[in-house]
């Protein structure tokens, strides 16, 4: 039995994608320690991992706190979190160090632990990974790091990494996984997304990156479709509309969705999140169900279409169930994921600024009635189900333990 440390940011899109991998490692006899704040403790404990309680200042959508869209504000959030989490993790572990660290791209504290103690590490990426020219291709997007605020942030990050003895500056520490692995010790990366969602797949270093596909586990503990109150199964087409957990404060969008689908003969389920004042939605007709949160996998199992913000988790779950999608990106990598869904033929991309009730209705009805979209969805569902999932990811972790 080996001791595994899992490190990631306290956010649904970072914690939940790797939980099936943790459950698989526990089932194989490994001891997994997983630092999380209280709001994720039950989900982590359900895998059999040992919860290491920590506090966090990262935004909690359930309390109406919103994430920044990116830029230096987001980088400060993650670096502050890394310093705080690293101190809490190392104090709690003491001499009980892991044999290996698993982390995702936001798990800077765990990444630092691996470098300080010379431990092998495996990144479990819940999003697309870098290709051979990634840094050059996205130079403009990261130019803010070479502006005064960015340089000051880098200096503070460098000082912290030096103080703890990480043996790397911020540029190397935050470099794409395949490049930093060449100088930062034994490392590998498992990509927990469908291969179809990876841009420039032919230019990804396949010696370093292993695509395991989406790792979908049993989430019946989150609730059932029947609990939505519309029967054990829909008697007409069902549309799920969700903007994830972080970008839901969009009352106009929700009103447009209601206007788009009312009277079409569909049942529409809106997962509006905790920010929206229900009175701001206006009258809600009988063919629309509004909930703060829904058990997304359970609903997708019955859905005829899915309007999504194109977060990678939602994209992967839509592909897993073979559901036609309309992507309305809101932030960050969603602007890549949305067009990608259209490119692989499983839906359409509708930019948020172009949404009207008429355009949204037309897009939903097109993707749901298209034979071509149906064929592509069926093929991607087959591929996702055969990708290897949590078992393939755990295999990589075990190989790194003995390498």
Wavefront OBJ file of the C-alpha trace (Angstrom):
o trace
v 0.000 0.000 0.000
v 1.322 3.430 -0.955
v 0.425 6.834 0.428
v -1.006 9.162 -2.247
v -1.582 12.890 -1.752
v -4.214 14.513 -3.993
v -4.133 18.295 -4.347
v -6.478 20.623 -6.207
v -8.432 23.860 -5.853
v -11.644 23.929 -3.856
v -13.980 24.145 -6.838
v -16.510 21.678 -8.251
v -14.855 21.576 -11.668
v -11.542 20.598 -10.088
v -12.550 18.245 -7.264
v -15.272 16.122 -8.841
v -13.455 15.030 -12.046
v -10.742 13.180 -10.108
v -12.870 11.542 -7.401
v -13.404 8.293 -9.369
v -9.618 8.011 -9.718
v -9.225 8.382 -5.960
v -11.892 5.704 -5.413
v -10.027 3.378 -7.790
v -6.727 3.914 -5.987
v -8.368 3.218 -2.634
v -9.971 0.069 -4.070
v -6.493 -1.097 -5.129
v -5.277 -0.767 -1.557
v -3.597 2.636 -1.580
v -4.016 5.215 1.159
v -5.166 8.536 -0.260
v -4.964 11.810 1.650
v -7.078 14.586 0.149
v -6.958 18.154 1.552
v -10.309 19.926 1.092
v -12.505 22.400 2.951
v -15.712 21.243 4.617
v -17.921 21.759 1.560
v -16.180 18.916 -0.287
v -15.483 16.638 2.665
v -18.446 14.291 2.178
v -17.782 13.811 -1.532
v -14.118 13.028 -0.889
v -14.861 10.720 2.050
v -17.265 8.733 -0.148
v -14.284 7.597 -2.257
v -12.604 6.058 0.778
v -9.912 8.739 0.816
v -8.861 10.349 4.092
v -10.069 13.923 4.277
v -7.428 16.383 5.433
v -9.503 19.396 6.553
v -8.169 22.740 5.386
v -9.597 26.216 5.126
v -9.765 28.181 1.874
v -10.451 31.716 0.738
v -11.439 30.628 -2.784
v -14.925 31.749 -3.850
v -17.833 29.547 -2.799
v -20.698 29.859 -5.315
v -23.140 28.474 -2.727
v -22.518 31.647 -0.708
v -22.974 33.942 -3.696
v -19.227 34.420 -4.177
v -18.104 34.621 -7.782
v -14.843 33.702 -9.484
v -12.971 36.293 -11.558
v -12.943 35.723 -15.308
v -9.157 35.409 -15.357
v -6.107 37.649 -15.493
v -3.915 38.687 -12.607
v -6.853 38.637 -10.179
v -7.282 34.907 -10.759
v -3.540 34.279 -10.495
v -3.446 36.020 -7.119
v -6.337 33.873 -5.913
v -4.495 30.687 -6.834
v -1.117 31.762 -5.459
v -2.650 32.892 -2.163
v -4.464 29.570 -1.999
v -1.258 27.672 -2.758
v 0.666 29.335 0.052
v -2.142 28.791 2.552
v -2.853 25.193 1.518
v 0.842 24.274 1.424
v 1.328 25.469 4.996
v -1.733 23.581 6.211
v -0.877 20.376 4.318
v 2.748 20.207 5.422
v 1.825 20.935 9.041
v -0.820 18.206 9.021
v 1.341 15.604 7.283
v 4.439 16.106 9.416
v 6.672 13.096 8.779
v 3.840 11.120 7.136
v 4.862 12.107 3.618
v 3.229 10.507 0.586
v 5.096 8.319 -1.881
v 3.490 10.187 -4.778
v 1.494 13.365 -5.357
v -1.507 13.665 -7.639
v -2.656 17.156 -8.489
v -4.417 19.107 -11.192
v -3.295 22.340 -12.817
v -4.715 24.344 -9.909
v -3.177 22.125 -7.217
v -0.097 24.252 -6.769
v 0.296 23.277 -3.117
v 0.616 19.584 -3.967
v 2.896 20.348 -6.898
v 5.123 22.272 -4.492
v 5.152 19.378 -2.002
v 6.373 17.032 -4.745
v 9.227 19.361 -5.727
v 10.317 20.184 -2.180
v 10.541 16.499 -1.213
v 11.603 15.069 -4.576
v 8.449 12.973 -4.969
v 7.026 11.678 -8.245
v 3.858 13.441 -9.337
v 0.946 12.788 -11.670
v -1.193 15.626 -12.937
v -4.842 14.679 -13.353
v -5.996 17.273 -15.862
v -9.752 18.000 -16.047
v -9.234 20.250 -19.071
v -7.293 20.447 -22.314
v -3.502 20.189 -22.127
v -0.657 21.939 -23.914
v 0.586 21.047 -27.378
v 4.031 21.722 -28.850
v 3.447 25.434 -29.609
v 0.916 26.159 -26.855
v 2.898 28.943 -25.184
v 3.571 30.752 -28.464
v -0.026 30.331 -29.618
v -1.360 31.847 -26.387
v 1.326 34.464 -25.815
v -1.178 37.304 -26.131
v -3.531 35.783 -23.561
v -0.720 35.574 -20.999
v 0.917 38.909 -21.845
v -0.489 40.366 -18.605
v 2.160 38.382 -16.712
v 4.855 40.600 -18.254
v 3.094 43.823 -17.301
v 3.897 45.596 -13.986
v 1.234 43.812 -11.935
v 2.184 40.510 -13.494
v 5.893 40.995 -12.857
v 5.184 41.893 -9.231
v 3.073 38.743 -8.916
v 5.851 36.638 -10.450
v 8.385 38.109 -8.020
v 6.178 37.215 -5.050
v 5.623 33.709 -6.417
v 9.369 33.266 -7.020
v 10.103 34.380 -3.459
v 7.672 31.834 -2.010
v 9.029 28.991 -4.149
v 12.571 29.867 -3.079
v 11.596 30.076 0.590
v 10.056 26.598 0.653
v 12.867 25.067 -1.424
v 10.863 24.061 -4.490
v 13.919 24.287 -6.740
v 12.035 26.138 -9.473
v 10.940 29.658 -10.263
v 7.418 30.588 -11.279
v 8.050 30.228 -15.030
v 9.204 26.635 -14.700
v 6.700 25.791 -11.960
v 3.748 26.982 -14.073
v 5.061 25.758 -17.423
v 2.975 23.207 -19.330
v 3.216 19.840 -17.652
v 5.188 18.118 -20.413
v 7.903 20.808 -20.370
v 8.280 21.259 -16.601
v 8.536 17.471 -16.219
v 11.873 17.517 -18.052
v 13.539 19.418 -15.215
v 11.249 18.917 -12.238
v 11.599 15.210 -11.453
v 9.489 12.198 -12.344
v 6.142 13.367 -13.660
v 3.276 12.288 -15.872
v -0.125 13.649 -16.816
v -3.448 11.858 -17.193
v -6.010 13.825 -19.187
v -9.542 13.271 -17.866
v -11.373 14.544 -20.945
v -12.530 12.974 -24.202
v -9.754 13.045 -26.804
v -12.168 14.780 -29.173
v -12.145 17.865 -26.919
v -8.353 18.272 -27.097
v -7.185 20.908 -29.602
v -4.233 19.918 -31.801
v -4.289 16.357 -30.513
v -1.707 15.320 -33.103
v 0.756 17.815 -31.568
v 0.423 16.640 -27.967
v 3.366 14.777 -26.403
v 1.818 11.329 -26.058
v 4.856 10.044 -24.142
v 3.891 12.356 -21.286
v 0.107 12.686 -21.627
v -2.272 9.729 -21.275
v -5.878 10.339 -22.318
v -8.132 8.343 -20.009
v -11.359 9.991 -21.130
v -14.035 11.258 -18.744
v -14.132 9.411 -15.421
v -17.823 9.114 -14.645
v -18.810 7.536 -11.357
v -22.026 6.605 -9.600
v -23.613 9.846 -8.420
v -26.967 8.590 -7.255
v -26.147 10.142 -3.875
v -26.590 13.542 -5.553
v -30.239 12.841 -6.289
v -32.428 11.279 -8.956
v -34.287 12.498 -11.979
v -37.593 11.644 -10.345
v -36.874 14.134 -7.575
v -37.291 16.978 -10.054
v -41.018 16.356 -9.820
v -41.722 15.741 -13.496
v -42.188 12.009 -13.289
v -39.777 9.047 -13.371
v -39.138 9.686 -17.097
v -40.080 12.500 -19.481
v -43.107 11.995 -21.719
v -41.826 14.601 -24.199
v -38.414 15.977 -25.252
v -36.355 17.300 -22.361
v -33.875 20.179 -22.446
v -31.339 20.796 -19.686
v -29.937 24.332 -19.468
v -26.944 24.912 -17.183
v -24.156 27.462 -16.929
v -22.198 25.426 -14.385
v -21.512 26.548 -10.836
v -19.504 29.747 -11.272
v -21.119 31.849 -14.021
v -24.829 31.634 -13.360
v -25.706 35.230 -12.442
v -27.294 35.814 -15.836
v -31.019 36.656 -15.303
v -31.443 37.840 -18.881
v -30.115 34.557 -20.223
v -32.520 32.567 -18.079
v -35.428 34.712 -19.229
v -34.364 34.136 -22.841
v -34.230 30.375 -22.233
v -37.754 30.375 -20.789
v -39.075 32.429 -23.698
v -37.233 30.241 -26.189
v -38.682 26.916 -25.094
v -42.126 27.697 -23.664
v -44.835 26.272 -25.874
v -42.518 24.127 -28.002
v -43.785 20.833 -26.592
v -40.563 20.358 -24.627
v -39.947 20.197 -20.898
v -37.120 22.572 -19.987
v -35.043 22.228 -16.814
v -33.025 25.292 -15.762
v -30.205 24.902 -13.224
v -29.863 28.588 -12.335
v -27.436 28.448 -9.412
v -27.561 30.360 -6.122
v -27.163 33.922 -7.429
v -30.406 34.469 -9.307
v -33.404 36.150 -7.722
v -36.287 34.002 -8.940
v -38.536 37.052 -9.223
v -36.129 38.414 -11.843
v -37.121 35.530 -14.127
v -40.729 36.653 -14.422
v -43.571 34.143 -14.624
v -42.344 30.560 -14.989
v -44.708 28.475 -17.151
v -45.666 24.875 -16.402
v -43.349 23.445 -19.050
v -40.257 24.961 -17.388
v -38.675 23.626 -14.176
v -36.377 26.020 -12.306
v -33.961 24.655 -9.711
v -30.890 26.102 -8.025
v -29.075 22.840 -8.709
v -29.896 19.528 -10.376
v -28.175 16.108 -10.455
v -26.757 16.769 -13.912
v -25.774 13.229 -14.863
v -29.190 11.907 -13.886
v -30.931 14.587 -15.967
v -28.648 14.102 -18.982
v -29.569 10.443 -19.025
v -33.078 11.545 -20.050
v -32.235 14.687 -22.033
v -32.874 15.250 -25.731
v -30.595 18.319 -25.767
v -28.275 20.251 -23.463
v -27.584 23.983 -23.431
v -24.230 24.315 -21.668
v -21.658 26.976 -20.872
v -19.134 24.473 -22.291
v -17.129 23.945 -19.138
v -15.099 20.803 -19.702
v -17.043 18.844 -17.085
v -20.355 19.577 -18.782
v -18.909 18.828 -22.227
v -17.549 15.489 -21.040
v -20.832 14.525 -19.371
v -22.800 15.499 -22.468
v -20.527 13.361 -24.664
v -20.694 10.496 -22.164
v -24.473 10.415 -22.530
v -24.470 11.217 -26.256
v -26.655 14.313 -25.853
v -26.728 17.016 -28.579
v -25.414 20.291 -27.196
v -25.733 24.022 -27.748
v -22.668 25.751 -26.288
v -23.009 29.264 -24.848
v -19.527 29.951 -23.397
v -19.154 32.384 -20.489
v -15.429 32.492 -19.614
v -11.900 31.034 -19.860
v -11.510 27.685 -21.689
v -15.204 27.620 -22.554
v -14.392 29.880 -25.503
v -12.313 27.007 -26.891
v -14.626 24.187 -25.841
v -17.791 25.692 -27.351
v -16.519 25.898 -30.943
v -14.892 22.493 -30.479
v -18.269 20.857 -29.800
v -19.478 22.225 -33.128
v -16.303 21.092 -34.910
v -16.758 17.476 -33.841
v -20.383 17.541 -34.932
v -22.186 17.046 -31.626
v -23.896 20.422 -31.484
v -23.671 24.139 -32.177
v -21.815 27.107 -30.751
v -23.939 30.166 -29.939
v -21.887 33.082 -28.527
v -23.453 34.549 -25.393
v -23.774 38.006 -26.924
v -25.803 36.552 -29.798
v -28.376 34.742 -27.660
v -32.001 35.665 -28.262
v -35.040 33.490 -27.581
v -35.436 32.912 -31.311
v -31.800 31.917 -31.923
v -31.632 29.710 -28.857
v -34.861 27.901 -29.770
v -33.722 27.370 -33.357
v -30.350 25.996 -32.263
v -31.905 23.559 -29.783
v -34.429 22.271 -32.293
v -31.764 21.917 -35.014
v -29.321 19.869 -32.939
v -32.083 17.687 -31.531
v -33.516 16.851 -34.961
v -30.278 16.442 -36.940
v -29.416 12.909 -38.047
v -25.796 13.994 -38.498
v -25.556 15.311 -34.949
v -27.185 12.120 -33.652
v -24.582 9.976 -35.436
v -21.691 12.049 -34.075
v -23.137 11.931 -30.554
v -23.485 8.153 -30.725
v -19.885 7.776 -31.911
v -18.480 10.077 -29.226
v -20.522 8.255 -26.574
v -18.978 4.970 -27.724
v -15.447 6.395 -27.670
v -15.868 7.997 -24.239
v -17.135 4.747 -22.758
v -14.153 2.808 -24.098
v -11.393 5.270 -23.133
v -10.300 3.562 -19.919
v -11.484 6.051 -17.319
v -10.478 5.779 -13.686
v -8.752 2.407 -14.122
v -6.468 3.774 -16.848
v -5.645 6.801 -14.686
v -4.826 4.621 -11.669
v -2.566 2.484 -13.862
v -0.443 5.546 -14.633
v -0.198 6.462 -10.943
v 0.956 2.929 -10.093
v 3.516 2.925 -12.907
v 4.988 6.149 -11.526
v 5.203 4.576 -8.080
v 7.511 1.826 -9.313
v 9.432 3.738 -11.987
l 1 2 3 4 5 6 7 8 9 10 11 12 13 14 15 16 17 18 19 20 21 22 23 24 25 26 27 28 29 30 31 32 33 34 35 36 37 38 39 40 41 42 43 44 45 46 47 48 49 50 51 52 53 54 55 56 57 58 59 60 61 62 63 64 65 66 67 68 69 70 71 72 73 74 75 76 77 78 79 80 81 82 83 84 85 86 87 88 89 90 91 92 93 94 95 96 97 98 99 100 101 102 103 104 105 106 107 108 109 110 111 112 113 114 115 116 117 118 119 120 121 122 123 124 125 126 127 128 129 130 131 132 133 134 135 136 137 138 139 140 141 142 143 144 145 146 147 148 149 150 151 152 153 154 155 156 157 158 159 160 161 162 163 164 165 166 167 168 169 170 171 172 173 174 175 176 177 178 179 180 181 182 183 184 185 186 187 188 189 190 191 192 193 194 195 196 197 198 199 200 201 202 203 204 205 206 207 208 209 210 211 212 213 214 215 216 217 218 219 220 221 222 223 224 225 226 227 228 229 230 231 232 233 234 235 236 237 238 239 240 241 242 243 244 245 246 247 248 249 250 251 252 253 254 255 256 257 258 259 260 261 262 263 264 265 266 267 268 269 270 271 272 273 274 275 276 277 278 279 280 281 282 283 284 285 286 287 288 289 290 291 292 293 294 295 296 297 298 299 300 301 302 303 304 305 306 307 308 309 310 311 312 313 314 315 316 317 318 319 320 321 322 323 324 325 326 327 328 329 330 331 332 333 334 335 336 337 338 339 340 341 342 343 344 345 346 347 348 349 350 351 352 353 354 355 356 357 358 359 360 361 362 363 364 365 366 367 368 369 370 371 372 373 374 375 376 377 378 379 380 381 382 383 384 385 386 387 388 389 390 391 392 393 394 395 396 397 398 399 400 401 402 403
